[in-house]
Amino acid sequence: MKEVIGDLLKAYKLDGRLNEVKLINSWEKVLGKVIAKHTKEMFINKKKLFVTLDSAALRDELSFAKSKLVKMLNEEAGMEVIDEIVFK
C-alpha cells in the first residue's frame, strides 16, 4: 500500500510538496520550542526556505548557522528539500 501511494504521489508530482511540508513541520523538533515560538511565517520556494522571525537578535544569531540548519532540516526530512534559508 505504501508503494502504491508513493507511486501516485510521484505520478501527480506531489511528492516534492509533501517533503516540503514535512520539512516545515519538523522546524520545532529540530530548532526547539523557543525558536518555534518566535517563528511567524515559513514557506519554501525554489528550494529556499523563507522564515519570518519576530526577533532581530534571533534572526542574526540563526543567520550564522544557516548551513548547519539546512543540513539538519534536510536530514530530518530524509532527503534534500532545501539548499538555502532566508531569514526575514
N, C-alpha and C positions, 0 to 999 in steps of 0.2 A: 504494500500500500504506500509506503514511504517513497519508493522509487517512482510509482505512478504519479504521485503528487509532485515530486521533483521534476519529472518529465513535463508535466502540464505547466509548471511554473516557467520552465525553460522555453517551452513552445510559445507561450504567450509573453515571453520576455519580462516576467515579473520577478524572477529570482534575484536580479540586481537590486530592485526596490526593496525586496524582503530583507536582504542583507543590510541595506541602509537603515531600515527600521530597527533591525537587531542591534546594529552599532549604536544608534541613538539611544535605544533603551538600555544599553549597557553603561552609559555615561556615569550614572550614580554608583554602580558597582565598581567601576574602575577608578573613579576620582573621589568617591566618598560623598556622604550626605551634606557636608558643609558647602562644598563646591557646587553640588547639585542645587542646593537651596539658593545660591546666588546666580544660577543659570536661568535666564529668562526666555531665550529662544534658541533653537537649533534646527538646522536643515543642511542637507547635502546637495551640492550642485557641481557636476563635472568633477567628481572625486575630491572635492574640497568640502570640509565640514566648517560651516559658519556657526559661531557660538556668540550669543549676546550675553554679557555678564553685567550685573548691576554694581560692580566694584572695580574701579580703575586699578587699584593696588593688586587685586587678584588677577585681573587681566594682564598686567605687566609680569607678575610672577609666573603665570602659566605660559606666557609667551616664551620664556626662557627654556621651557621643557617641551616645546612643540613636537620635535622629532620623537621623543620618548613617548609622548601621549599618542601620537599616530600609531606607533608600534604596538603599544598596549591595547588600544581600541581595536586595531585590526586583529590582534591575537584573540581577543575576546569574541570577535565576530567570526573567527575561524577562517578568514580569508582577507585579502587586501581590498578593502572597500573604499578607503580614503588614502590620499597621499599628501594632504596638507590640511592644516587647521588655521582658520582666520578668526581671531578674537575681535569682537566689536564692543 
